Amino acid sequence: MIEYKIASVDSIIVYFANSISKHSVAKVQYNYAILKQLKNSAILDLTPSYTSILIHFDLSRYDCDSFIDYLKKTLCFDVKEETKKGRLVDIPIYYDKEVGFDLDRISKLSNLGIEEVIELHSSAIYSVYTIGFLPGFAYLGEVDAKIATPRLSTPRTKIPKGSLGIADNQSAIYPIASPGGWNIIGRTYLDMFDKTLDGFSYLNVGDRIKFKPIGRDEFIKNGGVI
């Protein structure tokens, strides 16, 4: 059952589940897409998470009660897994210890060779569960259990832009240089943060991501920075 909670005078949080699961993410993604496609000018902002969506609305058009009534007529709780397919996005990654500072760490913790770590990570298709922390920072799931690795006990003061990391069973690309505690395994030359795009993000909730290993020369040729 969907739960509606008032967050402020002009915002509602819609909860689709109490815990994180593939099905809860599917519900969020499906209903996020519904709200985006409506193009209702009274919906000012949408912030999806793993189990909920925070919605800011225009107070001149609705109050909280009338907006919740509108949402009840619009949103769907019974979502099947197959309804959540998003666009498939290929992202080129230079997997190498030169830019993958924690490949050795993951290799040792998993008892796998570095090439095996890369193969396991790049062979999966990931879903964009939510976007947060930084504009364009997409949380991707799920990493193969064999290479799922805890965050660093001491975060780095600066992670280079485009760095690809693992934290537990999730993966993500740093859209800009910033502090961070994810295990870094590679880097892309693509810009994940773009002010010209909706939400400033190259990726959207519901997208499916496939990482394509590339060599150093291709990485640099396309603007990658070591």
N, C-alpha and C positions, 0 to 999 in steps of 0.2 A: 504493500500500500504506500502511495506517495504521501509524504508529510510536508506541510507548509509551515514555515516559521517566519515571523516578522523580524527582520534584522535591524531596520530603522524605519523612519517615516516613509522612505521612498525605495525600500529594497526588501525583497523576499528571498529566503533560502528554501529551495525545494530539495528535499531528501528522498532519494530513490532506494536507499539501503542503509543499514547500520554498520556494515563492514565491507571492506574492499574485496571484490572478486571480479572475475571476467564478466559475469552477468551484470553486476552493479555498474561496471564501466560501460557495458553495452547500453544499459538504460540511459545513463548520463549522455553518452555520445549521440544516441538516437534522438533524445528530446532536445539536446543542444542544437542538432541539425534542424529539427522542427521549428524552434524559435528563431534561428537564423533565417530560414527560408520564408518565414512569415513577413519579414520586412515591416514589422509594426513599428512606426516611428515613436511610439510611446515606450518601447523597450530601449532604454538608453545604453545599457551595458550588460554583458553576460560573462560570468566567470565560472567555468566548470571546474570541478574537482573530481576525485575518484568516486564519490557517492552522492554528490549534490551539485546544484547550480545556484549561484548567487545572481539575482536579477535586480538591476536598478531600473526604475520606471519613472515616467513623467507624472508628477503630482497634479499637474493641471488636467490630466486625462483620467486618472484613476486615484482612488484611495486604496489602502491595503486590502480591505475586504473585497472591493470590486475587482481588484487586480487578481486576487486569489481565485475568485469566481471565474475570471477569464482563463486563468491557467488550468483550472480543473476541467474546463471544456476543451482545452487545447492539447494537454500533455497525455502521454501514453505510458502505462505501467507495464503492460504485458508485451515485452520486447523479446523477440527471438534473436539468437546469436547471428543468424545469417543476414539480418536486416542492417547490421552495422558496418558493412563494407565501405571503406573510404577510398580515396585515391591511393595508388601505389606509387611511392616516391623512392627513386634510387639516389643514394647519397655516396659519393666517392670518398673513401677513407684511406689515408696513408697510415697503415698499421706498421709501426717500427719503434724500436726502443729510442730512436732519436727524438721522437715526439710522444711516444707512448711510455711515459715515465714509470708506469706501474705494471708493465707487461711482465717483468721479472717477478714482481710480488705475486701477481695472480697465478703465474706459472708454478711458483713454489707452493702456494696455498692449495692449489688444485691438483698438484702432482701431475701436471700435464706440460708438454712442451709448448713453447711460445707459438709455434705454427698451429698446434692443436687448439690453443686458446683463440687464435685469430679465426680459424676455420669454424669453430663453434659459434663465435659471436657473429660472424658475417653470413653464416648460412641460415640464420633465423629471419623471420619476418616479424617486425615489432609493430605494435599499435601505439598511437599517441593517446595516452590516457588523459593527460591534462597539461596545461601550460602555466608556468608560474616561476617563482623565485626571481627570475629576470625576464624581461620581454623577449619572447622567442625561445625560452628554455623549455623544451618539450620533454616530458617524462615518458619514457618508452618502456613497454613491458611485452614479454618478460624475458629476461636473460636466462640462458640454460643453467640449470641448477649446478652443473659441474663447474661453472666459472663465476657463479654469484659470489661476490666478495664484499665484506663490510667496508664502510667508509674508513678513510684514514683517521687514526686517533688524533693526529694533529693536522688540521687543514693547511693547505698551502696558502700563502699570502696572495699569490697571483697565478691563475690558470690561463694560459694563452687562449685567445679567441679561436673557436673552431675545434677545440679539444673534445674528443669523445671519451666518455667515462662510464664506469660501472659503479653502482652503489647498491649492495644487496642484489635483488633480482631485477633491478631497473638499469636502464642505460639513458644517456643524455649527451647532448652537445652544448658546450658553453657558447652562447651567442656573442658574448663580448668577453674581454679579459676581466677576470674577477677572482676574488678569493674562492676557495672551494676544497672540499674533502673527498671528492669522487676519485676513484682509481682511473688514471688516464691511460688509454690504450692506443690512441691514434689521433689523427687530425684531418679535418676536411677544409677545402678551400672555399666551400659555399658559405654564403652569409645567411645565418639563421635569423638575424635581426635586420629588418628592413622597414624603415619608416613609411614607405610607400604602400605597404601591404596592410590588409585588414588585421588588426591586432598586432601590427609590427612584426609578425612572425611568418617565416617561410613555411612552417608546418602548422597544420590545424588539427584540432581534436578530431579523432576518428581516422586520420590518415594512417596508412600502413607503410612501414619503412623497411627498405632493404639496403644494407650496406655493401658497397662494392669496393673490394680491396684494390688499391692502385699503387704504382711505384713512386719513388721519390721524384723522378724526372717529370712525370705527369702532374704530380702534386705542385711542383714549383712552376711548371709551364703555365698552369691555370691560375697562378696568383697565390699559391700557398706559401706561407712564411714559416721558415724553420726557427 
